[in-house]
Amino acid sequence: MSFTEKIDVLDLLINVLREHEEKLDELVERMEQIICILNLESFSQNPETAPP
């Protein structure tokens, strides 16, 4: 494998990892929103059991 091919492989790996990181960031943000919504619903149904 030539040096150029090795660099191309590394470039591909970096790009794939970057895309996965962006996708994971989006998923984490969505999960945080869902958790927030669920916490609000839980609080509205039973305010005595909600955390302070």
C-alpha positions as CSV (number, residue, x, y, z in Angstrom):
1,M,0.0,0.0,0.0
2,S,1.5,3.3,-1.0
3,F,1.7,6.4,1.2
4,T,-1.0,8.1,-0.8
5,E,-3.4,5.2,-0.3
6,K,-2.7,5.1,3.4
7,I,-3.5,8.8,3.6
8,D,-6.7,8.2,1.7
9,V,-7.7,5.5,4.1
10,L,-7.0,7.8,7.1
11,D,-8.9,10.6,5.5
12,L,-11.9,8.2,4.9
13,L,-11.7,7.1,8.6
14,I,-11.6,10.6,9.9
15,N,-14.6,11.6,7.8
16,V,-16.6,8.6,8.9
17,L,-15.8,9.3,12.5
18,R,-16.7,12.9,12.1
19,E,-20.1,12.0,10.6
20,H,-20.8,9.5,13.4
21,E,-19.9,12.1,16.0
22,E,-22.3,14.6,14.4
23,K,-25.1,12.0,14.3
24,L,-24.4,11.0,18.0
25,D,-24.6,14.7,19.0
26,E,-28.0,15.0,17.3
27,L,-29.2,11.8,19.0
28,V,-28.0,13.0,22.4
29,E,-29.8,16.3,21.9
30,R,-33.0,14.6,21.0
31,M,-32.7,12.3,24.0
32,E,-32.2,15.2,26.3
33,Q,-35.4,16.9,24.8
34,I,-37.4,13.7,25.3
35,I,-36.1,13.3,28.9
36,C,-37.1,16.9,29.6
37,I,-40.6,16.3,28.2
38,L,-41.0,13.1,30.1
39,N,-39.9,14.9,33.3
40,L,-42.4,17.7,32.7
41,E,-45.2,15.2,32.1
42,S,-44.3,13.3,35.2
43,F,-44.3,16.5,37.3
44,S,-47.7,17.6,35.9
45,Q,-49.2,14.2,36.7
46,N,-47.7,13.9,40.2
47,P,-46.0,17.1,41.5
48,E,-45.3,15.5,44.9
49,T,-42.8,12.9,43.4
50,A,-40.9,15.4,41.2
51,P,-37.3,16.2,42.2
52,P,-36.8,19.5,43.9
